[in-house]
């Protein structure tokens, strides 16, 4: 319907019943490129992480000193070596020991690669930094303590040996350093930066990663 306009009259708006052109709908929000992963707005300060880890590190150092100075290290090793050998076959401990290699750590991190997202880049960048720091820490402390391995000080019939017979630089265990470094990296970055269905799932992943690291550390005792 069009209303005619008389001469000199004010213009009346067009009341045509024709359908007005539909306004273009706003574009749908694009899905996040990182697959629904959420990131921390601010990284946790290094000092805060070290402060929280300090009690655990001091407790481990104190326990190690008590074992070493009290002469309990050899009995504890023999007890664990025998018990672990009964708990699982040699192939299990061999595989767990291989997980503690630096090359295995790279394979694990690359297996979690999700493409060109910030979370994957942060995980790989963290691992790259861990290699020189962990390597220097392990090599330096091994030469500082210069502790022999069990085959160098114990008779072969006293313990169960799996794999090659090594005699030097027993501690600290490079495999254990690698296992706990990768577990901590994945907990802080890969688990902490994802959106999980529930907090319980995130905690389950944290516990599973650290249990795997403990298993790798125990495998070093199992293989002697």
N, C-alpha and C positions, 0 to 999 in steps of 0.2 A: 504494500500500500504506500503510495507516494502522495503526500499532501501538497496540493498546488500552492504556490506562493503568489499572493497578490502584489501588484506594483507598489513599491514603497514600503512594503511590509518587511518586518525582520525575517531573516532566513530561518526556516524551521528545520531541525535535523531530519535527515532521511530516516523514515520508519519502515523501510522496505523489509518484507518478511524473508527475503532471500537469506540463506544461511551465511553468516560471516565466516570468512576463512579461519580455519582452526589455527590457534596459536601453536607454534612448535613447542612440543614438550621439552623441558630441560633435559639435557643428556643425563643418562643414568650414571651414578657414581662408579667410576672405574674400580675394579677390584684391585686391591693392593698388589703390587708386583712381587711382593715377597711371600705370597700365599697365605695371607692372614697372620703373619708373624708380627708381634708387637715388640717394640724395643724400649729399653729404658731411656727416659728423657735425658738423664745425666748418668754417666758411668760412675760406678762406685769408686771413690778415691782409693789409691793404692795404700795409703797409710791406714785407712779403715780396714781394708782386707788383711793387712799384716797384723794389725792390732788384734783382730778377731782370731787369727791363726796362731798368734804367739803362745797362748796357753797350751795348745795341742803340741806345738813344736817343743816347748820346754818340757812337757810331760814325757814326750818320746825320748828326748835327750837324757832326761833323768833316769828313765827306765833302762836305756842303753848303758848308761854309766854304772848303774847298780848291777846289771847282768855282767858287764865286763870286769869291773873291779871286784865284785863278789865271787867271781869264778863260776857263775851260773850259766854262762853262755854255751859252753859245751854240753852240759846235761840238757838244757832246753832245746838245743839244736837236735841232739840225738832223739829226744822224745818226740819232737815235731816231725822229724824226718821219718821215723818209724810209723807214727800214726798216720801221716799223710800218705805214705806208701800203701797202707792198708785201706785207706779211704777211697782211693781212685787208682785206676791203672796208670802206667807210666805215660801212655800217649796223652792223657788228659793234662798232666803236669807239663809235658813237653809243649803242647799247644798253648797253654796259658803262659808259659815262659816266653814263647815266641811273640805273644801279644805285647810284651814289654819292650820289644825292639823299637828303635827310632823309626825304621821303615814301616813297621806295622802301625805306628801312630799316624804317619802320613796317610796310609791307606784308609784307616778308620775315619779320619777327618775328611778326606776326599770323598768317601762313600756317603757322607752326610751332606755333600754339596748340593744345593738346591738352585743353582743358577746364579745369575748376577744380582744377588740380593745382599743387603748390608750385613745380614747375619752370617752368611757363608764367608764373606770377605773378612769379617771380624774374627771368625774362628780360625781361618787359615793364617791371618796376620798374627794372631796370638801364638799359634803353633810355631811360626817362623821365629818369633822371639824366644820361644821356649828352647829351641834347639841349641843355640850358643850358650844361653844361661845354664841350662841343665847339663850340657856337656862339660862346661868349665867346672861347674860345681861337683859333678861326679868324678871327673878325672883328677881335679885338685885334691879332693878329700881322700880319694883312693891312695894317692901318693903320699898324702900327709899321714894317714894312719898306717898304711902299708901292712894291712892285716892279711895273713895267709888264709887260703880257702881250706875247707875241711880235708880234701885229699892230701894236703901237704902236712897235716899234723895228726891225722887219725888213721888208724889201720883200715884197710878196705873192708874187712869183715864187720866193722863197727857200725857202718851206715850204708844206706842204699844210694848208689850213684846212677844218675840218668844222663846219658850224653857224654860229652868230652870231659876229660880229667883236667881241670884247671886248678892252679895252685896259688896264684898271686892276686892281690888287690880284691879282697873279699867284700869290703864295705867302703862306702855305702853302695847299695845295689843300684846299678844304672837302670835295670829293668823296673825296679820299684819306683825310682824317680820318674821314669817315663810314664808308668801306669798312673800314678797319682797326679802328675802334671796334666796329662790329657783328661783325666776324670774331672779335675778341678776346672780346667778350661771349658769343657763341655757343660759342666754344671753352671758356671757363671755366664757363659755366652749362649750356648745352644739351647739349654733348658731354660735359663732365665730370660731369654729373649723371645720365647715362643708363647703363643696363646693356647693354653691347655683347656680341655673340657672342664676340669675341676682342679683345685689345688692338690688333691690327692694324687692325681696322675703325675703332676710335676714332682712331688715328693717321692713317688715311686721310682721315677727316672733317676733322681738324685741318689737314692739308696742303691739302685741297681748298678749305677756307674761306680760308686765307691766300693761296693761289694766285689765288683769285677777287679778293681785295683787291688783290693786285699787278696783276692785269689791269685793274682799275678805275683804279688809279694810272697805269698806262701809257696807258690810254685818254685821260687828260687831256693827255698829250704828243701822242698821235696826232691829237686834234682841235685841238691848238694853242691 
